[in-house]
Amino acid sequence: MQLHQLFPTAIATVQLALDPLDVAGQLQVLFALRGEVTGNPTEGCAWTGDLHGAWRLHQHPDFVELTQQVVDQIWTYLDAVGFECSQVALHLQRCWPVLSDWDQVVGRHHHPNAHLSAVLYLTGSGSGEEGVLRLQAPHRINELVPGLAVGHGGPITEGHPLNSDHWDLAPRSGLLVLFPSRLDHSVLPNSDPEALRCSISFDFVLTAPDDDHSAEYLAPHPNVWVQQTPPAA
């Protein structure tokens, strides 16, 4: 029997060569942005810059070159999954840091306002102790009976690669991960009391190019959008 694993979700990983001196300076910028706040309002949640006004990190001088490295890899990803890059415009929508202290997490979520997301780790040993990135399977087609693969000694072998509901990825300094924004993901607890897990998140949007061709399937380029004023109260 031959099994055909069809319709894969394309997750890309790239190991970037980060300059340790640059990373040290960038971490100082992130610590200054965080200030005295050590987490998000939700108990046990890591500090995420998007909830604290730090969502345009790509415009900070210390992160411009790093952002360009990420953008270069985004184009490579789009080409690899079949996009004609000349027929789309790529927009970096927002960019924010995530700092996770001991026992802090990021709950399961996705990014409904973006198309393609990325996370770049500034710290991490690769052991997973600082809290792994968990990417959730969007569907469980191979469980056959809906809701069957919940564990508890059921008939499906726990952790079987063709019936897994998630994939865990350990943070490592310089590791870049690219994934569709609609994919649910989370960050498990940082179990190392001596380590601070530091990463940068990016959200990208695809539109039609800025030209005279009709934008039938993609949203038109933002240059042709016209913002409307609400009526006076």
Phi, psi and omega in degrees: 000139176245124177267132179253112180274099189261163172056054183288150169272125186270108174251128181251140173234137180222133176265107178274147178269097181270140176283122182304325179292320177297317180298319179300317178293320179294322178296323178296323176297317181294321178297322179293322178294322180289322180063225182274350181281131184252356180192177175282167181302327179291130183303130177083003182268141178297162176280121178242127187298333182295336178267001183230027175080004181252068184243009177237045183298333180296342179268355179283134184306327182285352184238002183296312181295319179297319178299320180296324176299320179294315180301319178302319180288329177298315178299319178298318178299312181301317178297320184293330181264010169104008179281140167276102190297336179287348183257009177225154171250133182256129182236128172276112188276313181202161182208127186214152178272156174229121180242121185241113175277182181306131175070009178270153183226172165234121185293165181297133182195175168219179186245088187292342182263007181233170179250320182225133182239159179215152172225133178241127182267127174270337178228169178132138183263348185090357181279337184090354182295333181282359181108113184279155169277123180252118177260125186267140175292131181290332180218157178241059185301320187283353176285347174066303177263113185306130178085004185284325188274059181255003181087219180058034177074024180288184186285349180263130181298126181297132178080008180298131186298336179265005177220030180274144178258001179201165175226127181258139181229122182279135178292143178213136183305125180093353181283127176249131180238130179242136182203155177300135186295335181286351183283125177295140179207164180206173175235124181284166186301142171284109185265005179256106183294346181262357187245142173250122181273118185238127179216166177235129180256147181227139173240130180240151177232142176254134173227177172293156177296163178274077179215188186270001180285148180293133179263086186276319187257329177261158172297142177300158179300141181303338180296341179257000176288150177233112179289136182256146181268131179293154179295152179295144181291000000 
